[in-house]
Amino acid sequence: MSEEKNAPEEKMTFEEALAALEDAAEKLRSGKLGLEESIEVYDKSIMYYKQCEKILKDARQKIMIFDPVTGETKEFE
C-alpha cells in the first residue's frame, strides 16, 4: 500500500500527502473495503489531510505580498 511506504507522514511533501489522500478517498468510494479496513483508511486520510493543511499553513506564513503602488510588503491573508 502506498500509505505504508510514505510513513512517517511528517516527512511527506504536499504532493505525496495529497496523492495519498486522493488514493484513500478513491478506496473509500469504491465500496470494496470491509468495515475495519474502511475505518483504517479513513483514519489515515485524516492524517494526510492534516499534513496537507499544515504544509499549506506553513507556506502561507512565508508568503509576502508586494504592493507595487505603495512599495510595501504585507503578509498573505
mmCIF file of the N, C-alpha and C atoms, coordinates in Angstrom:
data_MODEL
# 
_entry.id   MODEL 
# 
loop_
_atom_site.group_PDB 
_atom_site.id 
_atom_site.type_symbol 
_atom_site.label_atom_id 
_atom_site.label_alt_id 
_atom_site.label_comp_id 
_atom_site.label_asym_id 
_atom_site.label_entity_id 
_atom_site.label_seq_id 
_atom_site.pdbx_PDB_ins_code 
_atom_site.Cartn_x 
_atom_site.Cartn_y 
_atom_site.Cartn_z 
_atom_site.occupancy 
_atom_site.B_iso_or_equiv 
_atom_site.pdbx_formal_charge 
_atom_site.auth_seq_id 
_atom_site.auth_comp_id 
_atom_site.auth_asym_id 
_atom_site.auth_atom_id 
_atom_site.pdbx_PDB_model_num 
ATOM 1   N N  . MET A 1 1  ? 0.830   -1.192 0.000  1.00 0.00 ? 1  MET A N  1 
ATOM 2   C CA . MET A 1 1  ? 0.000   0.000  0.000  1.00 0.00 ? 1  MET A CA 1 
ATOM 3   C C  . MET A 1 1  ? 0.866   1.243  0.000  1.00 0.00 ? 1  MET A C  1 
ATOM 4   N N  . SER A 1 2  ? 0.445   2.273  -0.681 1.00 0.00 ? 2  SER A N  1 
ATOM 5   C CA . SER A 1 2  ? 1.238   3.489  -0.770 1.00 0.00 ? 2  SER A CA 1 
ATOM 6   C C  . SER A 1 2  ? 1.302   4.234  0.554  1.00 0.00 ? 2  SER A C  1 
ATOM 7   N N  . GLU A 1 3  ? 0.291   4.086  1.413  1.00 0.00 ? 3  GLU A N  1 
ATOM 8   C CA . GLU A 1 3  ? 0.287   4.788  2.691  1.00 0.00 ? 3  GLU A CA 1 
ATOM 9   C C  . GLU A 1 3  ? 1.447   4.315  3.564  1.00 0.00 ? 3  GLU A C  1 
ATOM 10  N N  . GLU A 1 4  ? 1.725   3.021  3.554  1.00 0.00 ? 4  GLU A N  1 
ATOM 11  C CA . GLU A 1 4  ? 2.744   2.462  4.414  1.00 0.00 ? 4  GLU A CA 1 
ATOM 12  C C  . GLU A 1 4  ? 4.139   2.911  3.992  1.00 0.00 ? 4  GLU A C  1 
ATOM 13  N N  . LYS A 1 5  ? 4.407   3.013  2.709  1.00 0.00 ? 5  LYS A N  1 
ATOM 14  C CA . LYS A 1 5  ? 5.741   3.380  2.268  1.00 0.00 ? 5  LYS A CA 1 
ATOM 15  C C  . LYS A 1 5  ? 6.019   4.861  2.488  1.00 0.00 ? 5  LYS A C  1 
ATOM 16  N N  . ASN A 1 6  ? 4.994   5.680  2.704  1.00 0.00 ? 6  ASN A N  1 
ATOM 17  C CA . ASN A 1 6  ? 5.177   7.103  2.911  1.00 0.00 ? 6  ASN A CA 1 
ATOM 18  C C  . ASN A 1 6  ? 5.350   7.487  4.373  1.00 0.00 ? 6  ASN A C  1 
ATOM 19  N N  . ALA A 1 7  ? 5.271   6.544  5.293  1.00 0.00 ? 7  ALA A N  1 
ATOM 20  C CA . ALA A 1 7  ? 5.401   6.851  6.712  1.00 0.00 ? 7  ALA A CA 1 
ATOM 21  C C  . ALA A 1 7  ? 6.863   7.156  7.024  1.00 0.00 ? 7  ALA A C  1 
ATOM 22  N N  . PRO A 1 8  ? 7.164   8.046  7.938  1.00 0.00 ? 8  PRO A N  1 
ATOM 23  C CA . PRO A 1 8  ? 6.207   8.820  8.711  1.00 0.00 ? 8  PRO A CA 1 
ATOM 24  C C  . PRO A 1 8  ? 5.658   9.996  7.921  1.00 0.00 ? 8  PRO A C  1 
ATOM 25  N N  . GLU A 1 9  ? 4.425   10.355 8.211  1.00 0.00 ? 9  GLU A N  1 
ATOM 26  C CA . GLU A 1 9  ? 3.723   11.385 7.455  1.00 0.00 ? 9  GLU A CA 1 
ATOM 27  C C  . GLU A 1 9  ? 4.401   12.745 7.524  1.00 0.00 ? 9  GLU A C  1 
ATOM 28  N N  . GLU A 1 10 ? 5.121   13.040 8.628  1.00 0.00 ? 10 GLU A N  1 
ATOM 29  C CA . GLU A 1 10 ? 5.756   14.346 8.774  1.00 0.00 ? 10 GLU A CA 1 
ATOM 30  C C  . GLU A 1 10 ? 6.789   14.603 7.679  1.00 0.00 ? 10 GLU A C  1 
ATOM 31  N N  . LYS A 1 11 ? 7.337   13.550 7.093  1.00 0.00 ? 11 LYS A N  1 
ATOM 32  C CA . LYS A 1 11 ? 8.366   13.688 6.062  1.00 0.00 ? 11 LYS A CA 1 
ATOM 33  C C  . LYS A 1 11 ? 7.779   13.804 4.664  1.00 0.00 ? 11 LYS A C  1 
ATOM 34  N N  . MET A 1 12 ? 6.463   13.688 4.540  1.00 0.00 ? 12 MET A N  1 
ATOM 35  C CA . MET A 1 12 ? 5.827   13.718 3.227  1.00 0.00 ? 12 MET A CA 1 
ATOM 36  C C  . MET A 1 12 ? 5.794   15.140 2.671  1.00 0.00 ? 12 MET A C  1 
ATOM 37  N N  . THR A 1 13 ? 5.969   15.234 1.356  1.00 0.00 ? 13 THR A N  1 
ATOM 38  C CA . THR A 1 13 ? 5.768   16.514 0.698  1.00 0.00 ? 13 THR A CA 1 
ATOM 39  C C  . THR A 1 13 ? 4.267   16.750 0.551  1.00 0.00 ? 13 THR A C  1 
ATOM 40  N N  . PHE A 1 14 ? 3.898   17.952 0.181  1.00 0.00 ? 14 PHE A N  1 
ATOM 41  C CA . PHE A 1 14 ? 2.489   18.254 -0.046 1.00 0.00 ? 14 PHE A CA 1 
ATOM 42  C C  . PHE A 1 14 ? 1.930   17.346 -1.128 1.00 0.00 ? 14 PHE A C  1 
ATOM 43  N N  . GLU A 1 15 ? 2.682   17.172 -2.194 1.00 0.00 ? 15 GLU A N  1 
ATOM 44  C CA . GLU A 1 15 ? 2.216   16.357 -3.312 1.00 0.00 ? 15 GLU A CA 1 
ATOM 45  C C  . GLU A 1 15 ? 2.022   14.900 -2.908 1.00 0.00 ? 15 GLU A C  1 
ATOM 46  N N  . GLU A 1 16 ? 2.932   14.375 -2.088 1.00 0.00 ? 16 GLU A N  1 
ATOM 47  C CA . GLU A 1 16 ? 2.802   12.995 -1.622 1.00 0.00 ? 16 GLU A CA 1 
ATOM 48  C C  . GLU A 1 16 ? 1.586   12.832 -0.710 1.00 0.00 ? 16 GLU A C  1 
ATOM 49  N N  . ALA A 1 17 ? 1.416   13.783 0.215  1.00 0.00 ? 17 ALA A N  1 
ATOM 50  C CA . ALA A 1 17 ? 0.276   13.715 1.136  1.00 0.00 ? 17 ALA A CA 1 
ATOM 51  C C  . ALA A 1 17 ? -1.043  13.850 0.380  1.00 0.00 ? 17 ALA A C  1 
ATOM 52  N N  . LEU A 1 18 ? -1.087  14.744 -0.613 1.00 0.00 ? 18 LEU A N  1 
ATOM 53  C CA . LEU A 1 18 ? -2.301  14.926 -1.401 1.00 0.00 ? 18 LEU A CA 1 
ATOM 54  C C  . LEU A 1 18 ? -2.610  13.671 -2.215 1.00 0.00 ? 18 LEU A C  1 
ATOM 55  N N  . ALA A 1 19 ? -1.583  13.070 -2.808 1.00 0.00 ? 19 ALA A N  1 
ATOM 56  C CA . ALA A 1 19 ? -1.794  11.839 -3.580 1.00 0.00 ? 19 ALA A CA 1 
ATOM 57  C C  . ALA A 1 19 ? -2.293  10.715 -2.669 1.00 0.00 ? 19 ALA A C  1 
ATOM 58  N N  . ALA A 1 20 ? -1.726  10.617 -1.467 1.00 0.00 ? 20 ALA A N  1 
ATOM 59  C CA . ALA A 1 20 ? -2.170  9.584  -0.519 1.00 0.00 ? 20 ALA A CA 1 
ATOM 60  C C  . ALA A 1 20 ? -3.607  9.843  -0.090 1.00 0.00 ? 20 ALA A C  1 
ATOM 61  N N  . LEU A 1 21 ? -3.962  11.103 0.096  1.00 0.00 ? 21 LEU A N  1 
ATOM 62  C CA . LEU A 1 21 ? -5.335  11.464 0.459  1.00 0.00 ? 21 LEU A CA 1 
ATOM 63  C C  . LEU A 1 21 ? -6.304  11.109 -0.666 1.00 0.00 ? 21 LEU A C  1 
ATOM 64  N N  . GLU A 1 22 ? -5.931  11.415 -1.901 1.00 0.00 ? 22 GLU A N  1 
ATOM 65  C CA . GLU A 1 22 ? -6.769  11.074 -3.045 1.00 0.00 ? 22 GLU A CA 1 
ATOM 66  C C  . GLU A 1 22 ? -6.919  9.560  -3.192 1.00 0.00 ? 22 GLU A C  1 
ATOM 67  N N  . ASP A 1 23 ? -5.836  8.826  -2.956 1.00 0.00 ? 23 ASP A N  1 
ATOM 68  C CA . ASP A 1 23 ? -5.874  7.368  -3.026 1.00 0.00 ? 23 ASP A CA 1 
ATOM 69  C C  . ASP A 1 23 ? -6.817  6.805  -1.957 1.00 0.00 ? 23 ASP A C  1 
ATOM 70  N N  . ALA A 1 24 ? -6.723  7.345  -0.748 1.00 0.00 ? 24 ALA A N  1 
ATOM 71  C CA . ALA A 1 24 ? -7.601  6.899  0.339  1.00 0.00 ? 24 ALA A CA 1 
ATOM 72  C C  . ALA A 1 24 ? -9.061  7.179  0.007  1.00 0.00 ? 24 ALA A C  1 
ATOM 73  N N  . ALA A 1 25 ? -9.326  8.356  -0.540 1.00 0.00 ? 25 ALA A N  1 
ATOM 74  C CA . ALA A 1 25 ? -10.695 8.714  -0.897 1.00 0.00 ? 25 ALA A CA 1 
ATOM 75  C C  . ALA A 1 25 ? -11.243 7.767  -1.970 1.00 0.00 ? 25 ALA A C  1 
ATOM 76  N N  . GLU A 1 26 ? -10.400 7.425  -2.934 1.00 0.00 ? 26 GLU A N  1 
ATOM 77  C CA . GLU A 1 26 ? -10.818 6.509  -4.003 1.00 0.00 ? 26 GLU A CA 1 
ATOM 78  C C  . GLU A 1 26 ? -11.130 5.122  -3.441 1.00 0.00 ? 26 GLU A C  1 
ATOM 79  N N  . LYS A 1 27 ? -10.312 4.667  -2.508 1.00 0.00 ? 27 LYS A N  1 
ATOM 80  C CA . LYS A 1 27 ? -10.562 3.361  -1.882 1.00 0.00 ? 27 LYS A CA 1 
ATOM 81  C C  . LYS A 1 27 ? -11.885 3.374  -1.119 1.00 0.00 ? 27 LYS A C  1 
ATOM 82  N N  . LEU A 1 28 ? -12.136 4.454  -0.401 1.00 0.00 ? 28 LEU A N  1 
ATOM 83  C CA . LEU A 1 28 ? -13.387 4.542  0.359  1.00 0.00 ? 28 LEU A CA 1 
ATOM 84  C C  . LEU A 1 28 ? -14.597 4.611  -0.567 1.00 0.00 ? 28 LEU A C  1 
ATOM 85  N N  . ARG A 1 29 ? -14.463 5.340  -1.673 1.00 0.00 ? 29 ARG A N  1 
ATOM 86  C CA . ARG A 1 29 ? -15.575 5.462  -2.631 1.00 0.00 ? 29 ARG A CA 1 
ATOM 87  C C  . ARG A 1 29 ? -15.874 4.159  -3.349 1.00 0.00 ? 29 ARG A C  1 
ATOM 88  N N  . SER A 1 30 ? -14.879 3.298  -3.459 1.00 0.00 ? 30 SER A N  1 
ATOM 89  C CA . SER A 1 30 ? -15.053 2.060  -4.225 1.00 0.00 ? 30 SER A CA 1 
ATOM 90  C C  . SER A 1 30 ? -16.093 1.136  -3.597 1.00 0.00 ? 30 SER A C  1 
ATOM 91  N N  . GLY A 1 31 ? -16.245 1.221  -2.278 1.00 0.00 ? 31 GLY A N  1 
ATOM 92  C CA . GLY A 1 31 ? -17.196 0.362  -1.602 1.00 0.00 ? 31 GLY A CA 1 
ATOM 93  C C  . GLY A 1 31 ? -16.737 -1.083 -1.471 1.00 0.00 ? 31 GLY A C  1 
ATOM 94  N N  . LYS A 1 32 ? -15.469 -1.332 -1.780 1.00 0.00 ? 32 LYS A N  1 
ATOM 95  C CA . LYS A 1 32 ? -14.951 -2.702 -1.763 1.00 0.00 ? 32 LYS A CA 1 
ATOM 96  C C  . LYS A 1 32 ? -14.249 -3.049 -0.459 1.00 0.00 ? 32 LYS A C  1 
ATOM 97  N N  . LEU A 1 33 ? -14.130 -2.098 0.453  1.00 0.00 ? 33 LEU A N  1 
ATOM 98  C CA . LEU A 1 33 ? -13.438 -2.350 1.710  1.00 0.00 ? 33 LEU A CA 1 
ATOM 99  C C  . LEU A 1 33 ? -14.425 -2.813 2.773  1.00 0.00 ? 33 LEU A C  1 
ATOM 100 N N  . GLY A 1 34 ? -13.915 -3.651 3.669  1.00 0.00 ? 34 GLY A N  1 
ATOM 101 C CA . GLY A 1 34 ? -14.716 -4.045 4.815  1.00 0.00 ? 34 GLY A CA 1 
ATOM 102 C C  . GLY A 1 34 ? -14.742 -2.908 5.830  1.00 0.00 ? 34 GLY A C  1 
ATOM 103 N N  . LEU A 1 35 ? -15.524 -3.064 6.855  1.00 0.00 ? 35 LEU A N  1 
ATOM 104 C CA . LEU A 1 35 ? -15.679 -2.017 7.861  1.00 0.00 ? 35 LEU A CA 1 
ATOM 105 C C  . LEU A 1 35 ? -14.357 -1.660 8.525  1.00 0.00 ? 35 LEU A C  1 
ATOM 106 N N  . GLU A 1 36 ? -13.627 -2.647 9.004  1.00 0.00 ? 36 GLU A N  1 
ATOM 107 C CA . GLU A 1 36 ? -12.365 -2.388 9.706  1.00 0.00 ? 36 GLU A CA 1 
ATOM 108 C C  . GLU A 1 36 ? -11.356 -1.690 8.793  1.00 0.00 ? 36 GLU A C  1 
ATOM 109 N N  . GLU A 1 37 ? -11.237 -2.175 7.569  1.00 0.00 ? 37 GLU A N  1 
ATOM 110 C CA . GLU A 1 37 ? -10.298 -1.573 6.623  1.00 0.00 ? 37 GLU A CA 1 
ATOM 111 C C  . GLU A 1 37 ? -10.745 -0.159 6.253  1.00 0.00 ? 37 GLU A C  1 
ATOM 112 N N  . SER A 1 38 ? -12.038 0.051  6.117  1.00 0.00 ? 38 SER A N  1 
ATOM 113 C CA . SER A 1 38 ? -12.557 1.395  5.826  1.00 0.00 ? 38 SER A CA 1 
ATOM 114 C C  . SER A 1 38 ? -12.207 2.366  6.942  1.00 0.00 ? 38 SER A C  1 
ATOM 115 N N  . ILE A 1 39 ? -12.345 1.931  8.180  1.00 0.00 ? 39 ILE A N  1 
ATOM 116 C CA . ILE A 1 39 ? -12.012 2.793  9.313  1.00 0.00 ? 39 ILE A CA 1 
ATOM 117 C C  . ILE A 1 39 ? -10.522 3.107  9.319  1.00 0.00 ? 39 ILE A C  1 
ATOM 118 N N  . GLU A 1 40 ? -9.704  2.117  9.036  1.00 0.00 ? 40 GLU A N  1 
ATOM 119 C CA . GLU A 1 40 ? -8.255  2.329  8.986  1.00 0.00 ? 40 GLU A CA 1 
ATOM 120 C C  . GLU A 1 40 ? -7.881  3.326  7.888  1.00 0.00 ? 40 GLU A C  1 
ATOM 121 N N  . VAL A 1 41 ? -8.447  3.142  6.711  1.00 0.00 ? 41 VAL A N  1 
ATOM 122 C CA . VAL A 1 41 ? -8.170  4.045  5.588  1.00 0.00 ? 41 VAL A CA 1 
ATOM 123 C C  . VAL A 1 41 ? -8.680  5.449  5.917  1.00 0.00 ? 41 VAL A C  1 
ATOM 124 N N  . TYR A 1 42 ? -9.846  5.551  6.534  1.00 0.00 ? 42 TYR A N  1 
ATOM 125 C CA . TYR A 1 42 ? -10.400 6.848  6.924  1.00 0.00 ? 42 TYR A CA 1 
ATOM 126 C C  . TYR A 1 42 ? -9.479  7.551  7.923  1.00 0.00 ? 42 TYR A C  1 
ATOM 127 N N  . ASP A 1 43 ? -9.008  6.815  8.930  1.00 0.00 ? 43 ASP A N  1 
ATOM 128 C CA . ASP A 1 43 ? -8.104  7.400  9.927  1.00 0.00 ? 43 ASP A CA 1 
ATOM 129 C C  . ASP A 1 43 ? -6.827  7.926  9.271  1.00 0.00 ? 43 ASP A C  1 
ATOM 130 N N  . LYS A 1 44 ? -6.279  7.162  8.336  1.00 0.00 ? 44 LYS A N  1 
ATOM 131 C CA . LYS A 1 44 ? -5.077  7.612  7.630  1.00 0.00 ? 44 LYS A CA 1 
ATOM 132 C C  . LYS A 1 44 ? -5.382  8.831  6.763  1.00 0.00 ? 44 LYS A C  1 
ATOM 133 N N  . SER A 1 45 ? -6.568  8.858  6.171  1.00 0.00 ? 45 SER A N  1 
ATOM 134 C CA . SER A 1 45 ? -6.918  10.003 5.323  1.00 0.00 ? 45 SER A CA 1 
ATOM 135 C C  . SER A 1 45 ? -6.987  11.287 6.144  1.00 0.00 ? 45 SER A C  1 
ATOM 136 N N  . ILE A 1 46 ? -7.421  11.180 7.392  1.00 0.00 ? 46 ILE A N  1 
ATOM 137 C CA . ILE A 1 46 ? -7.447  12.354 8.269  1.00 0.00 ? 46 ILE A CA 1 
ATOM 138 C C  . ILE A 1 46 ? -6.023  12.837 8.522  1.00 0.00 ? 46 ILE A C  1 
ATOM 139 N N  . MET A 1 47 ? -5.084  11.912 8.723  1.00 0.00 ? 47 MET A N  1 
ATOM 140 C CA . MET A 1 47 ? -3.677  12.298 8.920  1.00 0.00 ? 47 MET A CA 1 
ATOM 141 C C  . MET A 1 47 ? -3.122  12.986 7.672  1.00 0.00 ? 47 MET A C  1 
ATOM 142 N N  . TYR A 1 48 ? -3.444  12.448 6.492  1.00 0.00 ? 48 TYR A N  1 
ATOM 143 C CA . TYR A 1 48 ? -2.958  13.064 5.255  1.00 0.00 ? 48 TYR A CA 1 
ATOM 144 C C  . TYR A 1 48 ? -3.561  14.452 5.068  1.00 0.00 ? 48 TYR A C  1 
ATOM 145 N N  . TYR A 1 49 ? -4.833  14.597 5.388  1.00 0.00 ? 49 TYR A N  1 
ATOM 146 C CA . TYR A 1 49 ? -5.489  15.908 5.289  1.00 0.00 ? 49 TYR A CA 1 
ATOM 147 C C  . TYR A 1 49 ? -4.804  16.912 6.210  1.00 0.00 ? 49 TYR A C  1 
ATOM 148 N N  . LYS A 1 50 ? -4.544  16.496 7.442  1.00 0.00 ? 50 LYS A N  1 
ATOM 149 C CA . LYS A 1 50 ? -3.890  17.396 8.402  1.00 0.00 ? 50 LYS A CA 1 
ATOM 150 C C  . LYS A 1 50 ? -2.486  17.764 7.948  1.00 0.00 ? 50 LYS A C  1 
ATOM 151 N N  . GLN A 1 51 ? -1.784  16.812 7.321  1.00 0.00 ? 51 GLN A N  1 
ATOM 152 C CA . GLN A 1 51 ? -0.447  17.098 6.813  1.00 0.00 ? 51 GLN A CA 1 
ATOM 153 C C  . GLN A 1 51 ? -0.511  18.132 5.690  1.00 0.00 ? 51 GLN A C  1 
ATOM 154 N N  . CYS A 1 52 ? -1.465  17.971 4.778  1.00 0.00 ? 52 CYS A N  1 
ATOM 155 C CA . CYS A 1 52 ? -1.641  18.958 3.698  1.00 0.00 ? 52 CYS A CA 1 
ATOM 156 C C  . CYS A 1 52 ? -1.969  20.324 4.282  1.00 0.00 ? 52 CYS A C  1 
ATOM 157 N N  . GLU A 1 53 ? -2.862  20.344 5.241  1.00 0.00 ? 53 GLU A N  1 
ATOM 158 C CA . GLU A 1 53 ? -3.272  21.595 5.879  1.00 0.00 ? 53 GLU A CA 1 
ATOM 159 C C  . GLU A 1 53 ? -2.089  22.275 6.562  1.00 0.00 ? 53 GLU A C  1 
ATOM 160 N N  . LYS A 1 54 ? -1.242  21.507 7.245  1.00 0.00 ? 54 LYS A N  1 
ATOM 161 C CA . LYS A 1 54 ? -0.076  22.061 7.935  1.00 0.00 ? 54 LYS A CA 1 
ATOM 162 C C  . LYS A 1 54 ? 0.915   22.644 6.936  1.00 0.00 ? 54 LYS A C  1 
ATOM 163 N N  . ILE A 1 55 ? 1.184   21.922 5.855  1.00 0.00 ? 55 ILE A N  1 
ATOM 164 C CA . ILE A 1 55 ? 2.121   22.400 4.843  1.00 0.00 ? 55 ILE A CA 1 
ATOM 165 C C  . ILE A 1 55 ? 1.611   23.701 4.228  1.00 0.00 ? 55 ILE A C  1 
ATOM 166 N N  . LEU A 1 56 ? 0.313   23.761 3.918  1.00 0.00 ? 56 LEU A N  1 
ATOM 167 C CA . LEU A 1 56 ? -0.257  24.978 3.347  1.00 0.00 ? 56 LEU A CA 1 
ATOM 168 C C  . LEU A 1 56 ? -0.211  26.139 4.337  1.00 0.00 ? 56 LEU A C  1 
ATOM 169 N N  . LYS A 1 57 ? -0.484  25.862 5.599  1.00 0.00 ? 57 LYS A N  1 
ATOM 170 C CA . LYS A 1 57 ? -0.435  26.906 6.631  1.00 0.00 ? 57 LYS A CA 1 
ATOM 171 C C  . LYS A 1 57 ? 0.982   27.454 6.758  1.00 0.00 ? 57 LYS A C  1 
ATOM 172 N N  . ASP A 1 58 ? 1.971   26.561 6.782  1.00 0.00 ? 58 ASP A N  1 
ATOM 173 C CA . ASP A 1 58 ? 3.360   26.988 6.872  1.00 0.00 ? 58 ASP A CA 1 
ATOM 174 C C  . ASP A 1 58 ? 3.764   27.824 5.656  1.00 0.00 ? 58 ASP A C  1 
ATOM 175 N N  . ALA A 1 59 ? 3.324   27.396 4.476  1.00 0.00 ? 59 ALA A N  1 
ATOM 176 C CA . ALA A 1 59 ? 3.645   28.133 3.253  1.00 0.00 ? 59 ALA A CA 1 
ATOM 177 C C  . ALA A 1 59 ? 2.982   29.505 3.261  1.00 0.00 ? 59 ALA A C  1 
ATOM 178 N N  . ARG A 1 60 ? 1.750   29.565 3.720  1.00 0.00 ? 60 ARG A N  1 
ATOM 179 C CA . ARG A 1 60 ? 1.011   30.819 3.767  1.00 0.00 ? 60 ARG A CA 1 
ATOM 180 C C  . ARG A 1 60 ? 1.725   31.834 4.667  1.00 0.00 ? 60 ARG A C  1 
ATOM 181 N N  . GLN A 1 61 ? 2.317   31.356 5.753  1.00 0.00 ? 61 GLN A N  1 
ATOM 182 C CA . GLN A 1 61 ? 3.025   32.242 6.676  1.00 0.00 ? 61 GLN A CA 1 
ATOM 183 C C  . GLN A 1 61 ? 4.298   32.800 6.066  1.00 0.00 ? 61 GLN A C  1 
ATOM 184 N N  . LYS A 1 62 ? 4.849   32.110 5.077  1.00 0.00 ? 62 LYS A N  1 
ATOM 185 C CA . LYS A 1 62 ? 6.092   32.544 4.439  1.00 0.00 ? 62 LYS A CA 1 
ATOM 186 C C  . LYS A 1 62 ? 5.856   33.509 3.283  1.00 0.00 ? 62 LYS A C  1 
ATOM 187 N N  . ILE A 1 63 ? 4.649   33.539 2.769  1.00 0.00 ? 63 ILE A N  1 
ATOM 188 C CA . ILE A 1 63 ? 4.359   34.342 1.587  1.00 0.00 ? 63 ILE A CA 1 
ATOM 189 C C  . ILE A 1 63 ? 4.123   35.793 1.978  1.00 0.00 ? 63 ILE A C  1 
ATOM 190 N N  . MET A 1 64 ? 4.803   36.654 1.298  1.00 0.00 ? 64 MET A N  1 
ATOM 191 C CA . MET A 1 64 ? 4.612   38.087 1.490  1.00 0.00 ? 64 MET A CA 1 
ATOM 192 C C  . MET A 1 64 ? 4.037   38.650 0.185  1.00 0.00 ? 64 MET A C  1 
ATOM 193 N N  . ILE A 1 65 ? 3.140   39.604 0.317  1.00 0.00 ? 65 ILE A N  1 
ATOM 194 C CA . ILE A 1 65 ? 2.520   40.228 -0.847 1.00 0.00 ? 65 ILE A CA 1 
ATOM 195 C C  . ILE A 1 65 ? 3.142   41.606 -1.035 1.00 0.00 ? 65 ILE A C  1 
ATOM 196 N N  . PHE A 1 66 ? 3.593   41.855 -2.243 1.00 0.00 ? 66 PHE A N  1 
ATOM 197 C CA . PHE A 1 66 ? 4.182   43.143 -2.578 1.00 0.00 ? 66 PHE A CA 1 
ATOM 198 C C  . PHE A 1 66 ? 3.125   44.016 -3.230 1.00 0.00 ? 66 PHE A C  1 
ATOM 199 N N  . ASP A 1 67 ? 2.945   45.216 -2.680 1.00 0.00 ? 67 ASP A N  1 
ATOM 200 C CA . ASP A 1 67 ? 2.009   46.192 -3.243 1.00 0.00 ? 67 ASP A CA 1 
ATOM 201 C C  . ASP A 1 67 ? 2.824   47.167 -4.083 1.00 0.00 ? 67 ASP A C  1 
ATOM 202 N N  . PRO A 1 68 ? 2.708   47.092 -5.433 1.00 0.00 ? 68 PRO A N  1 
ATOM 203 C CA . PRO A 1 68 ? 3.523   47.942 -6.296 1.00 0.00 ? 68 PRO A CA 1 
ATOM 204 C C  . PRO A 1 68 ? 3.187   49.432 -6.172 1.00 0.00 ? 68 PRO A C  1 
ATOM 205 N N  . VAL A 1 69 ? 1.986   49.763 -5.729 1.00 0.00 ? 69 VAL A N  1 
ATOM 206 C CA . VAL A 1 69 ? 1.596   51.163 -5.593 1.00 0.00 ? 69 VAL A CA 1 
ATOM 207 C C  . VAL A 1 69 ? 2.320   51.821 -4.410 1.00 0.00 ? 69 VAL A C  1 
ATOM 208 N N  . THR A 1 70 ? 2.308   51.142 -3.267 1.00 0.00 ? 70 THR A N  1 
ATOM 209 C CA . THR A 1 70 ? 2.935   51.716 -2.082 1.00 0.00 ? 70 THR A CA 1 
ATOM 210 C C  . THR A 1 70 ? 4.377   51.262 -1.901 1.00 0.00 ? 70 THR A C  1 
ATOM 211 N N  . GLY A 1 71 ? 4.761   50.182 -2.563 1.00 0.00 ? 71 GLY A N  1 
ATOM 212 C CA . GLY A 1 71 ? 6.116   49.654 -2.400 1.00 0.00 ? 71 GLY A CA 1 
ATOM 213 C C  . GLY A 1 71 ? 6.297   48.876 -1.116 1.00 0.00 ? 71 GLY A C  1 
ATOM 214 N N  . GLU A 1 72 ? 5.198   48.592 -0.423 1.00 0.00 ? 72 GLU A N  1 
ATOM 215 C CA . GLU A 1 72 ? 5.271   47.875 0.843  1.00 0.00 ? 72 GLU A CA 1 
ATOM 216 C C  . GLU A 1 72 ? 4.959   46.392 0.633  1.00 0.00 ? 72 GLU A C  1 
ATOM 217 N N  . THR A 1 73 ? 5.406   45.589 1.602  1.00 0.00 ? 73 THR A N  1 
ATOM 218 C CA . THR A 1 73 ? 5.044   44.186 1.613  1.00 0.00 ? 73 THR A CA 1 
ATOM 219 C C  . THR A 1 73 ? 4.210   43.914 2.850  1.00 0.00 ? 73 THR A C  1 
ATOM 220 N N  . LYS A 1 74 ? 3.310   42.969 2.723  1.00 0.00 ? 74 LYS A N  1 
ATOM 221 C CA . LYS A 1 74 ? 2.496   42.575 3.874  1.00 0.00 ? 74 LYS A CA 1 
ATOM 222 C C  . LYS A 1 74 ? 2.291   41.079 3.818  1.00 0.00 ? 74 LYS A C  1 
ATOM 223 N N  . GLU A 1 75 ? 1.897   40.510 4.931  1.00 0.00 ? 75 GLU A N  1 
ATOM 224 C CA . GLU A 1 75 ? 1.666   39.071 4.998  1.00 0.00 ? 75 GLU A CA 1 
ATOM 225 C C  . GLU A 1 75 ? 0.427   38.691 4.218  1.00 0.00 ? 75 GLU A C  1 
ATOM 226 N N  . PHE A 1 76 ? 0.480   37.493 3.654  1.00 0.00 ? 76 PHE A N  1 
ATOM 227 C CA . PHE A 1 76 ? -0.662  36.919 2.931  1.00 0.00 ? 76 PHE A CA 1 
ATOM 228 C C  . PHE A 1 76 ? -1.779  36.647 3.929  1.00 0.00 ? 76 PHE A C  1 
ATOM 229 N N  . GLU A 1 77 ? -3.004  36.988 3.560  1.00 0.00 ? 77 GLU A N  1 
ATOM 230 C CA . GLU A 1 77 ? -4.151  36.774 4.452  1.00 0.00 ? 77 GLU A CA 1 
ATOM 231 C C  . GLU A 1 77 ? -5.044  35.696 3.911  1.00 0.00 ? 77 GLU A C  1 
# 
